[in-house]
């Protein structure tokens, strides 16, 4: 980067431009230092899967913008200092300089421990509020990776666009050359560095991939298939609901998949989940749901009650198939949904593909469309359109006759179930 474009950041100049300054010392939470000793780096950044005696967390960070460049180290503060994790020390320092909304900042972290759940939540909130900041995070080790709250924190960061990864040999070498008082000595990798890296990469992939219980490929094809009847060998077609919550900037804030449980339909479990998110009522959120069966009349009523008092939410419902569409109470349920700001539609090619990519453990394979998918979707769409068209007519008997819908075939009734 051109030295004339460097912005003056706090602290001595040489270290902020990648040079070597004084040896590290612990300072106040909102301050930073320039270099680690080789012993400190080798001990605290050693990429063990399980590490003991390492209650310090270090961030070797770089900030780049159009008119600025910074390089430094933050560490967590423990008693007798006021407690402050390294991530929060960085955020406090970074925010104190008044970020320009007209400039994009690229932040790179090489961190000894991945963020705890509380820090991940605060970093995620910072990224939500500052969309002109991009974060790339590479961790030497995963902090309490077996705990659900720690895994959820990493998933939240990834969903907001942060690049979450594991430090490789090249990353350790980069940190050694730029953040360690190495006295000109080359980086010497420790035993099992590469083997530990591979294990941690595998673990992180599992964490980031399983933002919820991903559907198996055969389950998706069987349950979301929109064929009018099940062919032999017969199986039950159950209700699965996949949802994603999008924020004002269209970023995915939460997503998941539910299946009917005994006496608790997937739609009710979905409502419970959204209520637990405590979404800010001063912000607008868009929720997209993909369901194998359209809601029964009871679930339709619950969804209407749920959305009626939440004007900050918009709900789009895409159904692969219509459930008991020839029964009047189920028709009324769909009509009530449409009348209460819930967009009801039928899944077509783009929706099936999006559902496949976001909710199926497809291992990188593309969506395998089945024969007559679009033809079946169009047929079900016409059926739904007729149901919704008659929502304001008083004579439902005439409307029902106009639908010209027959009862299900014996094989269909045997194999279809919510």
C-alpha positions, 0 to 999 in steps of 0.5 A, spaced: 500 500 500 502 506 498 505 510 504 502 516 502 495 513 503 496 511 510 492 513 515 495 515 522 492 510 527 493 510 535 500 508 537 507 508 535 508 508 527 513 502 525 509 497 528 502 499 525 506 498 518 508 491 520 515 493 523 518 491 529 517 495 535 518 494 543 516 488 546 509 486 548 506 488 555 499 488 558 495 494 557 488 497 558 483 493 555 482 499 549 489 499 547 494 494 543 501 492 542 505 490 537 509 484 537 509 477 541 515 473 544 516 467 540 515 463 546 508 466 547 506 465 540 508 458 540 504 456 546 498 460 545 497 459 538 499 452 538 493 448 534 491 443 539 484 440 539 484 440 546 489 445 550 489 446 557 493 452 561 491 457 555 486 462 558 489 468 554 486 469 547 490 473 542 488 477 536 493 478 531 489 483 526 490 487 520 485 493 518 485 495 511 481 501 507 482 505 501 485 510 506 488 506 512 492 500 514 493 498 521 496 492 524 497 490 531 495 485 537 489 485 542 489 480 548 483 479 553 484 482 560 483 478 566 483 480 573 486 484 576 484 488 570 477 489 568 475 483 564 475 484 557 475 479 551 480 480 546 474 481 541 471 486 545 477 490 546 478 490 538 471 492 537 472 498 543 478 500 539 475 500 532 469 503 534 472 509 538 475 512 531 468 513 528 468 509 522 466 512 515 460 510 512 463 512 505 469 507 506 469 499 506 474 496 511 477 489 511 478 486 517 483 480 518 483 476 525 488 471 526 486 468 533 488 463 538 481 461 540 475 462 536 470 467 539 466 464 545 458 465 544 458 472 548 463 475 543 460 471 537 454 475 538 457 481 540 461 481 533 455 479 529 451 485 532 457 489 530 457 486 523 449 487 522 450 494 524 456 496 520 455 493 513 461 496 510 466 492 515 468 485 512 471 480 517 475 474 515 477 470 522 482 464 522 482 461 529 488 456 531 483 452 536 476 452 537 473 454 543 468 449 547 467 446 540 462 441 543 458 446 546 451 448 542 452 455 544 459 456 541 457 452 535 451 457 534 456 463 535 460 461 529 454 459 525 451 466 526 458 469 524 458 465 518 451 467 516 452 474 516 458 473 511 464 473 516 469 468 513 470 463 518 476 458 518 482 455 521 489 457 521 494 454 516 501 453 516 501 459 511 497 463 516 502 461 522 508 463 518 505 470 516 503 471 523 510 469 525 513 474 520 509 480 522 507 479 529 512 476 533 519 479 535 523 473 531 530 476 531 530 474 524 529 466 525 524 463 520 518 459 523 519 452 525 512 448 525 511 444 531 509 437 531 503 435 528 501 442 526 498 439 519 495 433 522 491 438 527 489 443 522 486 437 518 482 435 524 480 442 526 478 444 519 473 437 519 470 439 525 469 447 523 466 444 517 461 440 521 459 446 525 458 451 519 454 446 515 450 443 520 446 450 521 440 445 523 439 438 522 440 438 514 436 433 510 438 427 507 438 427 499 433 421 499 429 424 505 428 431 501 426 427 494 421 423 497 418 428 502 418 434 497 416 431 491 410 434 488 408 428 484 400 427 485 401 420 488 407 415 491 409 410 487 411 403 489 415 402 494 410 406 498 412 410 504 409 416 508 409 423 506 410 427 512 410 434 514 417 438 513 418 445 514 424 449 512 425 456 514 430 462 513 429 469 517 432 475 513 434 481 516 433 488 513 439 488 509 437 481 506 442 477 510 440 470 513 439 471 521 437 464 522 434 458 519 432 451 520 428 445 519 422 442 523 418 435 522 412 434 525 412 431 532 407 427 536 401 432 537 406 438 535 406 440 528 412 443 524 408 449 524 407 450 531 414 448 532 416 454 527 412 459 531 415 457 538 422 458 534 421 465 531 418 467 538 424 465 541 429 469 537 426 476 540 427 480 534 427 487 534 420 490 533 423 496 530 426 492 524 423 489 518 424 481 517 422 477 512 421 469 513 421 464 508 418 457 509 418 451 504 413 446 507 412 439 504 404 439 505 400 446 506 398 447 513 392 444 516 386 448 518 388 448 526 396 450 524 393 455 519 389 459 524 395 459 529 399 462 523 394 467 522 394 469 530 402 469 530 403 474 524 397 478 526 400 482 532 407 482 529 407 487 523 415 487 523 414 480 520 412 478 513 411 471 512 412 467 505 409 460 505 411 455 499 408 449 499 410 443 495 403 440 495 396 442 498 393 438 504 386 435 503 385 441 498 378 438 497 375 439 504 372 446 506 375 447 512 382 446 509 380 451 504 378 456 509 385 456 512 389 457 506 384 463 505 385 466 512 392 466 511 392 470 504 387 475 507 392 476 513 398 478 510 401 471 509 403 470 502 401 463 500 404 459 493 406 453 490 414 451 490 416 451 483 423 450 480 427 456 483 424 454 490 426 447 490 433 449 488 433 454 493 431 449 499 436 444 496 442 448 497 440 451 504 437 445 507 440 439 504 446 435 506 448 435 498 455 434 499 456 439 493 451 436 488 446 440 484 439 439 485 436 433 481 430 435 478 425 430 477 420 428 471 414 433 470 416 437 476 414 444 473 408 440 470 406 438 477 407 445 480 403 448 475 397 444 476 398 445 484 398 452 483 392 452 479 388 449 484 391 453 489 389 459 485 382 457 485 381 456 492 384 463 494 380 466 488 373 464 492 375 467 499 370 472 498 365 469 496 359 467 500 357 461 496 362 456 498 358 450 495 358 453 488 366 454 489 367 447 491 363 444 485 367 449 480 374 446 483 372 440 480 377 436 484 376 428 486 378 425 492 385 422 492 386 415 489 387 409 494 394 409 493 395 416 495 391 416 501 395 410 504 401 413 502 400 420 504 400 423 511 402 429 515 
